[in-house]
Amino acid sequence: MNEINREHLFAQEIMNVVESGDLAIMGPSAFAVYTLIQFYADFESKPQIPLVELIADTTGITEEQVLVSLEILKTMGYI
């Protein structure tokens, strides 16, 4: 997949969260986690979730909040 297509798909995924109103439901921490997951996605296979430690270090969110955020994203059907 070329870089332009990857960037377009990344932007589309993020726009979908905002336009659906799900951003207000999931909250900023889960949105940050979802954004990072999408950043690492290859969009050609099932998204690989980075390690909790990497997510926490990259987003500045505690590991406990990352786990809560992952549960929120799972419940909402984003992962």
C-alpha positions, 0 to 999 in steps of 0.5 A: 500500500502506498503512503498516500493511501495509508494516510487517507485511510488513517484520516478516514478512520479518525474522521469516522470517530468524530463524525459518528459522535463516538469521540464524545462517548469514548473520551480523550484517553480512548481516542488517543489510544485508538489514534495510536493503534490506527497509526500502527495499522497497516490497513490490509490486515487486522490491526495489531495493537501495540504493547500497553507500555508503548501506548502509555509511553507514547500517549502519556497515559498511565498503563491502567488508563490504557487498559481501560481505554482498550476495554472502551474501544473493544466495547464500542467495536473499534478493536 
